[in-house]
């Protein structure tokens, strides 16, 4: 087959599909296997285009202008923006104190290190020694092995150096105020091995002294700080944080003890000494050790600073760029972490883990790199981002719920009165009539208190025996109230029980006054009326809730309430639709485009059960394979056409039970555009149609054949009557024969007139002239399989042609089939069952005989138990026997153990 | 010269009697039978030159009658089938069973007479 031919074949098939013509796989479909692959590929592509298959090439098939969706973009951008804002805030110093406090909490818990510094107190006894004492101290410290001696509040003693480096702390000033420091009134160096260092203390942070300078920029150079010079650190700018573990102690030794030689010669070996006077030893600083009070002296603080520097434990705050890089890196890491976790369920855990990781990272940076990271900003980042994600998710959830609810409601009410609320009141009057309400008033109360009649049944507003304005006020009180109220006194003219009820409306205020139907409120009609009123109230409420945003009411209806209303409405509507669906006789099941079942009505559930199919687990293709005689390849090819082009197909259904059906498979035309994605499978019961067709065919054939006989007789007789060679006395009998033939023809027409004119309502159970031979042959076809399985031969004795027998063909066929099955099943292997059809003048006889045999009493018992109590084939025979008498026939049977048994069906033959 | 003897086999009594009269006027001797079994009995008596046969009949239908007649192996007369169920063309099976003409009812008497003449005398119409 050439490609053009195949294309043409495809177009033909498509046309048939569009026209809804039954496709019976005629000869042109033989070529299908050649075209199937290509079509399957087309189907796959079409389904992928519809977005139902997650094929990777789907993305490639469409130009992707945006790498990320709006929400994805926001989920990445927001964390970055957040950490950038945190970095800016950090840069402004807002987190400086909290970062410092975090460092303090950690530092005070640290372990002590070996003392590297000692504070020498210029006590009173030493002061009394005067200048001699100062020189002696200098010498004594040198003898003790002190490497560097720092002098606070006082210059080093004049005289020859003793070997130790003497450092004099001098205050530097910024003149004018700026970033350049100068020492005023003194040289940088005051003598051999004597240096001047900056003695300034770094400003406290919110009252807490925790940092100190490493050096200060002076003209053309950097002047080391007093502590840095004592610790022997190369001069550099910047500050460092002083560690003051609680367990760290700095010795304070009176100078007089040293001068007097009261210490062992090596006690101070290798240490650094700070000589301080009372002024520097006065507790004037609040530090991390005791942040709430001024408990530490500047000398001791400096000593801790020297100890920190000397032991290499000094820590500096992260610089500007360092902070930005660390924060942005953290932001990106958090973005990845949050994108890979469920924001609603894992947000707390992820944030907690992120905080712990940040703390550990900060600790590592502190200990290994000597940098204090922007911990406050870093610790805030995961929690702020988490909150952001929660808010985004909530917002997105709200939007989605809004859309889903709107769509669900739209679908639910698309064909209902709820869509147009203004039409709802129109339904009240018909509902009232159906419920048997004899008098009814549907009234609307306007905002200004005016009462208007919307509709009424045999009543008017004049029937109300109350002042109109007062009645309006009373009605206003009923607004929003559920249930009805006794209103017989309002309408005394009605002379019956009456009820008044508010039936709702957010933008309308409707009240229903009605006469209670006969039977009272608790009667069935009364309950029906109440149910109708309740339904109207619900519909109005749902409509009000669902339209709240559209109408921009002042009150804001939370999405959860709106969704709840939508779900309630949809589920209630779905329930009603489902119940209505179940009452349809035609078996229907709806599949999703991908072939998974969505919903089936009760009739289809029963059909599936009959076919042995699992309702919720059988894909469309498998269902069609089981329900038809077509193979998978053909079914897939047909479905391919269907989903691509829409339309419907009709397939003959496999025989299941006594009902004859065809399958209608339909898909909407808009399916290929992706708007509708359902395939409907409908098993249409054509038993009646088939019976009617059989009946018409049989009756038509009967009339045709019988009238041909009669017309033949009339033709011959009229020809004879006109024949001059016929004696005159023989003309009379010939004419009489014409009349006889005409009357016979009329009689035959009368026999089938009821059937021809369609006066018989029950076509399935109508009896009419049938071809007994064909019927027996068809029945035998159904039982051949059983006979072959049991190795039983069926000896069929039929006439070559048969006339017309009056019967109900289905019932007769079912009964004969049951008879043959019973006899075959009872026949020994290799034996024979006889099925014989004989036609007499006015009688047709069908005999089924054979088998091992069954006692007559037992047979009678089995066949006369009553239709409800018989089992299997015997029930079918029992039912057939009962029906045969209605056709003017009879059934007899006989049986004897080891002699076989049989059935004899006698029917009326009419030609 | 003895007139040819024709056997009419039809379960329709009115039709059979009218056919009988028609053929008698045409100069034939005519016998009737109302089913296949009765026709076989009459055939056994011999002297039948042609059979006019209906197909749908009780007891024994026309097709079975032809088959039984054929199974006997005796010389068989030509058969003209006129039946409501018959087609207008002659099938191989009918031809092998000795059917020389077939027609669906109703048939024109002239056609029947003509076919009988053809079957019996090669087209020469026989009249008394």
Interface residues (C-beta under 8 A of the other chain):
Chain A: X704 X705 X706 X708 X709 X711 X712 X713 X714 X715 X716 X717 X719 X720 X723 X725 X726 X730 X734 X737 X740 X741 X744 X799 X800 X801 X802 X803 X838 X839 X840 X841 X909 X911
Chain B: X11 X12 X14 X15 X17 X18 X19 X21 X22 X25 X55 X56 X57 X58 X59 X60 X61 X62 X63 X64 X67 X82 X84 X85 X104 X105 X106 X107 X108 X109 X110
